[in-house]
Structures are given as C-alpha cells and as structure tokens.
Amino acid sequence: LTGRLPLWELGMKSVAHRPLLGAGFNAYWVTPGEFGGLRLHILIGWGPSHIHNGWLEVALNLGVIGVALMAYLLWAVALTALRLTRATQMPPYFFALLFCVYLFTFGLAESAFLGIDSIRHIILVALFVSMRREWRSVQGAAR
C-alpha cells in the first residue's frame, strides 16, 4: 500500500488525541506538536500532504463529529435516493444512489473526499437539498 499503513497508524493516534473536534478544517497538516501533521512528516520519513484515506482525513480535521455529519449526509442522500427510485422508477435517482456508493468507497482510498471547493462535496450537498425537497413532494402527491 505504498507506506499507507504506518501513515494510517500515526493518523489514528492523532485522532485519538483530539477525537471530538479534530484539529480544525484543513488545519491538521499545519498543526505543530506531538500529534500534529508537521510531526507526522518527521515520523513517517516522507512528506505526505494528506492521509490517503478520506474518512480518516475528515476525522483528523473535524473529529468524530465531522465523520458523523459526513456519514449522515451520505446516508440521508442514499436513503432518499433509494426511496425515490422505488416510488418513481426514475433513473436519475438511481444515479444519486450510485454516486453515494462511489463517494463512500472513494473516501476509503483517497483523501480528496471533503473540501470546501470539491465538486464531490458540492454535488452531495446539492443532492441532499434537492432530493429532500423532491421526496416531500412525492409524499405529498401520494396523500
């Protein structure tokens, strides 16, 4: 895994040091100290710019609360997409479900998972808002 396992092990120790809120949004890699990203560069022996795991990266920066919010967002979109696919038999909703599966698995292998300017993040939030609204209208029409 090209040195990812030792990197993940050190990353998990850093998460355990600040489990709830993490280091702050995009702050881990510039944080000094025993459990900061700057020290991790010295311990690992090379200069990684990310942890090579999106979920762990979110935990380092935003803590368990950030991971829980991201998981909820993914779960809510996937569940709504599944409900809308069953109710309407429309392919775009199935695409939204596949996008959630892709994003979940992509986050296991890559760190470009959650970012302020990430197209994946923008699409996920847009799907969350639009599909919740669509589900409410489908439920209202069924009554």
N, C-alpha and C positions, 0 to 999 in steps of 0.2 A: 504494500500500500504506500510505497514511496515515503516512508517516515511519518505516516499519519498517526499510527497507534501511539508512539511516545508523545506526539503533539496533543492528541486527544486526552491522554492520561494527565498531562500537565494542565490542560484546559479544564478538565473535571475538578482538579484540585483548586483552581481559581474560582470555579463556580461554587464550590463548597465554602470558599472563603466569604463570598457575597451572594448567598443563594436567592434572596428575595428580589432585590432590585438590580443586581449586577453592577457593572462599572458605569453605566450610562450609555445612551445611544451613540454608537460608533466611538466610544471612549476607551474600550479595553486595550487596544493596541498602542495607545499613547499613555497608558497609566503606568507610572513607576511603582516600585515597591516589590515586596516578595511575591505577590500574587498578580502582578500586572503584566501586560503583554510585552513591555520592554524587557523585563527579566526573562520572560519565556524565550526570547531570541537568544539570550546567552545560554540558557539551559539546554535548548534543543540543538544548538550548534549551527543554525542557519536562520535566515531572516524571513519567516513566514509573514505574509500580510493578512492572512486570515486562517481560521482553524480547520478549514476543509470539511466542515460539516455545518450546514445552515442552522440546524436546531441548537447545536452547541454554541454557535456564534450568537444566536439570539439569547441564550442563557448567560453567556459571558457579558453581553452588553445590557440586557434588560432583565435578567434574572428569571426565576421560575414564574413570576407574574407575566413577563413578556412571552415566555413559552406558552403559558396557559392561554393568554389572549390570542396568540397566533394559532394555536390548536383549535380554540373555539371558533375563530374566524373561518378556518378551513372546514371544520366540522359543520358549521352552520350553512356555508355555501354548498357543501356536498349533500347534506341532508335536504336542503331546499331544492337543489337540482334534481335529486332522486325523486322527490315528491312531485315536482313539476313534470318530469319525464313520464312518470306513471299516469298523472292526471291528464296530460295533453298529448302525449306521444310525439312531441316536437323534438327534432334532433338538436337544436341549439342548447337545450337544457342538458342533454346527454354530453355535449361538448364541455359544458361547465363542470359536470361531474368528472370527466376525464382530466380537465385542467387541474382540479383539486388533487387527484391521484398523482398526476405529474409533479405538481408543486411539492407534495409531501415527499415523494421519492427523490426528487431533485435536491431537496433540503438535506437529505441524508448523505449526499455525495459532494455537494458544492456549497460554498458559503454565500454566494450571491442570491440569497433567499429573501431577505427582507432589507430593503433600503429605501431611503426617502425618495430616490429617483428611479427605483427599479420598476420596469414595465410589468413584471410579475406581480409586484405589490399593488400597483395601480389597477391592474386588471382584477385582482382578487377583491379589492375594496369596491370597485365598480360592480362586480358580480354580486357581492353581498348586498349592496344597496338596491340594485335593480331587481334582483331575484326575490328579495323580501317583499318588495312592492308588488311584483308580479304574483307571488303566492297569495298575498292578501286579496288581490283582485280575482284570482281563480277561486279562492274560498268564498268570496262574496257572491260570485256568479253561481256557485253550487247551491247556495241557500235559497 
